[in-house]
Amino acid sequence: DAGVIQSPRHEVTEMGQEVTLRCKPISGHNSLFWYRQTMMRGLELLIYFNNNVPIDDSGMPEDRFSAKMPNASFSTLKIQPSEPRDSAVYFCASSFLIAHLSPNEQFFGPGTRLTVL
Amino acid sequence: GQNIDQPTEMTATEGAIVQINCTYQTSGFNGLFWYQQHAGEAPTFLSYNVLDGLEEKGRFSSFLSRSKGYSYLLLKELQMKDSASYLCAYTNAGKSTFGDGTTLTVKP
């Protein structure tokens, strides 16, 4: 398996522009997670999906952020409009959750390094 | 991370043993995970504990005490390549909350 795939790997954009990050989870996994990592705030969960349904989006910073998972093999995280404080590494991770309360090892993608000027 | 604490930095010598501690507070708990993250790379899974006690996995072991909200990661026979950040995370209802990570530097 190729693992979790993210694109682009690097993105540099100007403030106010729309940014779309993409993720393909590991085939057969039923849970997908979007994280943001910065030096100041560490690794933060933004949103997670189970069976393509958003379960917890309490970590989404504000309305400028939105995430979708139209099918089991694809998810997007969109920022519109982007701001300099959104600069971070955004990781997508997937796992196979057997039951809602079971522990789940997560497999991380390589991340997208976003710079907003 | 929120309600989960670990030391910011540690230094150890090649060939030695190092213990990285993690404490957490949460009302719901399904497991405690340890991940390794090298600079510029993604976190990778190392070990997890669901029940109290020690889980051994080669040079790495992890311990959990649920009553104390405490875990540690033990790294034996340290190698230079073990220099990395080590993240602990607790899971609750499918969601993981990560600590800020402990940056371990292994010196010759």
Interface residues (C-beta under 8 A of the other chain):
Chain A: S31 F33 G42 L43 E44 L45 Y48 N50 I55 D56 F91 L97 H100 L101 S102 P103 N104 E105 Q106 F107 F108 G109 P110 G111
Chain B: G1 N30 G31 F33 E41 A42 P43 T44 F45 Y48 V50 L87 T91 A93 G94 K95 S96 T97 F98 G99 D100 G101
